[in-house]
């Protein structure tokens, strides 16, 4: 498990020293320096570029202007004289002669080529132009958040967080109206990574929904997943414990919510009280036969389809419930239970979020 999965909101600052080539202390005795043969990146290599970044065995030749404009770390680093690796005792990086002839700075970085490529794509268009909105994959967004946070590209990080909040909302209306879903190019297992990104950047507002959606995973919640660069990503032990503890709480919450929705009380202005009361009773008694409606571990309350299927008169399609009771059941009661679940998520998941669900409700609490 990588350390950033359990990171805090503030990590150590990255300095030029942090990303310098580390010299083998035994090289002066051995008389030979380690040699890494580098290959040019197929996408981000520009012959007229003025900066070479090296990630493992891949080198990227880019334009330093956009990088310096968005990253104070790289701006500070490139404002200092660059070291020259000429001695036998230096860690040797094999670069093309043209790099040296043009006096192009070569900076080794500790990041993976996959992560660095995603990061640089945002700043420097490669061979493929991106026109219009593009849905990112988890690996793309994760690299932008982690490297953007590391190199202090605040705008990159904020835009990525704003994207995640559309799917792991801290807004009660987004939760009620759109429901919690994963981003289009994310897999369910990537919820683990979203929780880790929230920890890395200190974006605690993502945690209640991200961790709650982790509760819907099966045994894979323990082993996590492997990112495209080979890094294994798992939940921090504390967050894993929160998920295990929250599953039973979510089950209890959903079971009680289901019974409250179908409680035997008709709408205040109902004019067919006897008929509607019988329908409500039948809806409650037949719940046990509907697997989706009775699923105790879920975040979207799947009652709409069940109500429409059960309360319609057989044959002619006419509804048995009056309009008042139908609205009370599907709109007022169901949405209020969704709001109640959202308000309680931090408590269920064992996290503290200042100002959670403080936005004024736009739907009044039903009287019945």
C-alpha positions in Angstrom: 0.0 0.0 0.0 1.5 3.3 -1.0 1.8 6.0 1.6 -0.3 8.5 -0.1 -3.4 6.3 0.3 -3.2 7.2 4.0 -1.7 10.6 3.6 -2.9 13.8 5.3 -3.9 17.1 3.9 -0.4 18.4 3.8 2.6 16.5 2.6 6.3 17.5 2.5 7.2 20.2 0.1 9.0 19.1 -3.0 12.4 20.8 -3.6 15.0 20.6 -6.2 17.1 18.4 -3.9 14.2 15.9 -3.6 14.3 15.2 -7.4 18.0 15.3 -8.0 19.9 12.3 -9.2 21.1 10.3 -6.2 24.7 9.3 -6.5 25.8 5.8 -5.5 28.3 6.4 -2.7 30.3 3.4 -3.8 30.7 4.6 -7.3 34.0 6.3 -6.7 35.5 3.0 -5.4 34.1 1.0 -8.2 35.2 3.6 -10.8 32.1 3.2 -12.8 28.7 4.9 -12.7 25.4 3.2 -13.2 24.1 3.8 -16.7 20.4 4.0 -17.8 19.6 3.9 -21.5 16.7 6.1 -22.1 14.0 6.0 -24.8 12.1 9.0 -26.2 8.5 9.2 -25.4 6.4 8.5 -28.5 4.0 11.3 -27.7 5.7 14.0 -25.8 9.0 14.5 -27.6 9.4 17.8 -29.4 12.7 18.4 -31.3 12.6 22.1 -30.5 11.7 21.6 -26.9 13.9 23.3 -24.3 13.5 20.9 -21.3 14.0 17.2 -20.9 12.3 15.4 -18.0 13.3 11.8 -17.2 11.0 9.3 -15.6 12.7 5.9 -15.1 13.9 4.9 -18.6 11.7 7.3 -20.6 12.6 10.9 -21.4 10.1 13.7 -22.4 11.2 16.7 -24.3 8.8 19.5 -23.8 8.5 23.3 -23.6 9.3 24.6 -20.1 7.1 27.7 -20.4 3.7 26.0 -19.5 5.3 23.9 -16.8 6.9 27.0 -15.2 3.7 29.0 -15.5 1.7 26.4 -13.5 4.2 24.8 -11.1 6.1 26.9 -8.6 8.2 23.9 -7.9 9.5 23.6 -11.4 9.8 27.4 -11.6 12.1 27.5 -8.6 14.0 24.4 -9.8 14.7 25.8 -13.2 15.8 29.2 -11.9 18.9 27.6 -10.4 22.0 26.5 -12.3 21.5 22.9 -13.5 24.2 20.4 -12.4 26.5 19.0 -15.1 27.0 15.2 -15.0 30.5 14.9 -16.5 32.6 12.9 -14.0 33.0 9.2 -13.8 31.5 9.3 -10.3 28.2 10.9 -11.3 25.1 8.9 -11.9 25.2 8.6 -15.7 22.1 9.3 -17.8 22.5 8.5 -21.5 20.9 11.2 -23.5 21.3 12.1 -27.1 24.2 14.3 -28.1 21.7 16.9 -29.4 20.5 17.5 -25.9 23.9 18.4 -24.7 24.7 20.5 -27.9 21.6 22.6 -27.4 22.3 22.9 -23.7 18.8 21.5 -22.9 18.4 20.9 -19.1 17.8 17.2 -18.3 16.0 16.7 -15.0 15.4 13.2 -13.6 12.1 12.8 -11.7 11.0 10.0 -9.3 7.6 9.6 -11.0 6.5 6.8 -13.3 6.4 7.5 -17.0 2.7 6.8 -17.1 2.0 9.3 -14.4 4.3 11.9 -15.9 2.7 11.5 -19.3 -0.8 12.1 -18.0 0.5 15.2 -16.0 2.3 16.7 -19.0 -0.6 16.1 -21.4 -2.6 18.7 -19.5 0.1 21.3 -19.9 1.4 20.3 -23.4 -0.8 18.8 -26.1 0.8 15.8 -27.7 0.2 14.1 -31.0 -3.6 13.9 -30.3 -5.6 17.1 -30.0 -8.3 17.1 -27.3 -11.3 19.1 -28.5 -14.3 19.5 -26.3 -15.0 17.9 -22.9 -13.1 14.6 -22.4 -14.0 12.2 -19.6 -10.8 11.1 -17.9 -9.9 7.6 -16.9 -9.0 7.0 -13.3 -5.3 6.7 -14.1 -5.4 10.1 -15.9 -7.2 11.9 -13.2 -5.2 10.2 -10.4 -1.9 11.2 -11.9 -3.1 14.8 -12.4 -4.2 15.0 -8.7 -1.1 13.4 -7.2 1.5 15.0 -9.4 -0.4 18.3 -9.4 -0.4 18.2 -5.6 3.2 17.3 -5.5 4.4 20.0 -7.9 1.9 22.6 -6.6 -0.2 22.9 -9.8 -3.2 24.2 -7.9 -5.4 24.8 -10.8 -4.9 21.2 -12.1 -5.7 19.8 -8.7 -8.8 21.9 -8.2 -10.3 21.1 -11.6 -9.8 17.4 -10.9 -11.4 17.7 -7.5 -14.3 19.6 -9.0 -14.8 16.8 -11.5 -14.8 14.2 -8.7 -17.4 16.2 -6.7 -19.9 15.7 -9.5 -19.9 12.0 -8.8 -19.0 11.9 -5.1 -21.0 15.0 -4.1 -20.9 17.1 -1.0 -24.1 18.9 -2.2 -27.3 17.4 -0.9 -29.3 18.4 -4.0 -26.8 16.7 -6.3 -27.1 13.6 -4.2 -30.9 13.6 -4.2 -31.5 14.6 -7.8 -28.7 12.7 -9.6 -27.9 9.9 -7.2 -24.4 8.6 -6.5 -22.8 7.1 -9.6 -19.2 6.4 -10.7 -17.6 8.6 -13.4 -18.1 7.1 -16.9 -14.6 5.7 -17.3 -14.0 4.6 -13.7 -14.5 1.0 -12.5 -16.2 0.4 -9.1 -12.9 -0.6 -7.6 -11.5 2.9 -8.3 -13.6 4.2 -5.4 -10.7 3.1 -3.3 -8.5 5.5 -5.3 -10.9 8.3 -4.9 -10.9 8.0 -1.1 -7.1 8.0 -1.3 -7.0 11.1 -3.4 -9.2 12.8 -0.9 -6.8 11.9 1.8 -3.7 13.0 -0.2 -5.1 16.4 -1.0 -7.0 17.0 2.3 -10.3 17.2 0.4 -12.3 15.7 3.2 -15.7 16.5 1.6 -15.2 13.7 -0.8 -14.8 11.1 1.9 -18.4 10.4 3.0 -19.7 9.4 -0.4 -16.4 7.8 -1.6 -16.1 5.6 1.5 -19.8 4.8 1.4 -19.5 3.6 -2.1 -16.6 1.5 -1.1 -19.1 -0.3 1.2 -20.7 -1.7 -2.0 -17.6 -3.5 -3.0 -17.0 -7.2 -2.1 -13.8 -8.9 -1.0 -11.8 -6.9 -3.5 -12.0 -4.0 -1.0 -9.1 -5.7 0.8 -6.7 -6.3 -2.1 -7.4 -3.1 -3.9 -6.2 -2.7 -7.5 -3.1 -2.1 -9.6 -2.6 1.2 -11.4 -1.3 1.2 -15.0 2.3 1.8 -13.7 2.2 -1.3 -11.6 1.6 0.5 -8.2 -0.8 -1.4 -5.9 -3.5 0.9 -4.4 -5.4 -0.1 -1.3 -7.3 1.7 1.4 -5.5 2.8 4.4 -6.1 0.4 7.3 -8.2 3.0 9.2 -10.4 3.6 6.2 -10.7 -0.1 5.6 -11.9 -0.4 9.2 -14.4 2.4 8.6 -15.8 0.6 5.6 -16.3 -2.7 7.4 -17.9 -1.0 10.4 -20.2 1.1 8.2 -21.8 -1.8 6.2 -24.0 -2.9 9.1 -25.0 0.7 9.8 -26.0 1.2 6.2 -28.1 -1.9 6.3 -30.0 -0.8 9.3 -30.5 2.7 7.9 -31.9 1.3 4.6 -34.2 -1.2 6.3 -35.7 1.4 8.6 -36.0 3.9 5.7 -38.0 1.4 3.6 -40.5 0.8 6.4 -40.9 4.6 6.9 -41.6 5.1 3.2 -44.4 2.5 3.2 -45.8 3.4 6.6 -49.6 3.1 6.8 -50.5 6.8 6.7 -52.2 8.4 3.8 -51.6 11.9 2.5 -53.2 14.8 4.5 -55.5 15.8 1.6 -56.3 12.2 0.5 -60.0 11.8 -0.6 -59.9 8.0 -1.0 -58.4 7.1 2.4 -59.8 3.6 2.6 -58.6 2.7 -0.9 -55.2 4.3 -0.5 -54.6 2.7 2.9 -55.2 -0.8 1.4 -52.7 0.0 -1.4 -50.1 1.1 1.1 -50.6 -2.1 3.1 -50.2 -4.2 0.0 -47.0 -2.3 -1.0 -45.5 -3.0 2.4 -46.6 -6.7 2.6 -45.2 -7.5 -0.9 -41.8 -5.8 -0.4 -40.3 -9.2 0.6 -40.8 -10.4 -2.9 -38.8 -7.6 -4.5 -35.0 -8.2 -4.3 -34.0 -4.7 -5.4 -36.5 -2.8 -3.2 -35.4 -4.8 -0.2 -31.7 -4.7 -0.8 -30.4 -3.5 2.5 -26.9 -2.4 1.3 -27.4 0.4 -1.2 -27.1 4.1 -1.5 -29.8 4.7 -4.1 -33.2 3.9 -2.7 -34.8 1.7 -5.4 -38.5 2.2 -4.6 -39.8 4.0 -7.7 -40.0 1.0 -10.0 -41.5 -1.1 -7.3 -44.2 1.4 -6.5 -45.2 1.8 -10.2 -45.3 -2.0 -10.7 -47.3 -3.0 -7.6 -49.8 -0.2 -7.1 -51.2 -0.1 -10.7 -54.5 -1.8 -11.2 -54.0 -5.0 -13.2 -55.4 -4.9 -16.7 -56.3 -1.3 -17.4 -53.1 0.4 -16.1 -55.0 2.8 -13.9 -53.4 3.8 -10.6 -55.0 2.8 -7.4 -53.3 5.5 -5.3 -54.8 9.0 -5.5 -52.5 11.7 -6.9 -51.8 13.1 -3.4 -50.7 9.8 -2.0 -48.7 8.9 -5.1 -46.7 12.1 -4.8 -46.3 11.6 -1.1 -44.9 8.2 -1.6 -42.6 8.6 -4.6 -41.5 12.2 -4.1 -41.8 13.5 -0.6 -41.1 10.4 1.5 -38.5 8.8 -0.8 -36.5 12.1 -1.3 -36.6 12.9 2.4 -35.1 9.5 3.2 -32.4 10.2 0.6 -31.7 13.5 2.4 -31.7 11.9 5.8 -29.1 9.3 4.6 -26.9 12.0 3.1 -27.0 14.0 6.3 -25.9 10.9 8.3 -23.2 9.7 6.0 -20.2 11.3 7.9 -21.5 9.7 11.1 -22.0 6.3 9.5 -18.6 6.4 7.8 -16.8 7.7 10.9 -15.4 10.9 9.5 -15.9 14.5 10.6 -16.8 17.0 7.9 -17.3 20.7 8.9 -20.4 22.2 7.4 -21.7 18.9 5.9 -25.3 19.1 4.5 -25.8 22.7 5.8 -27.3 23.8 2.5 -31.0 24.7 3.1 -33.3 22.1 1.9 -35.3 23.0 -1.2 -37.9 20.3 -0.6 -40.1 20.7 2.5 -40.3 17.8 4.9 -43.6 16.0 4.4 -46.2 16.3 7.1 -47.0 12.6 7.0 
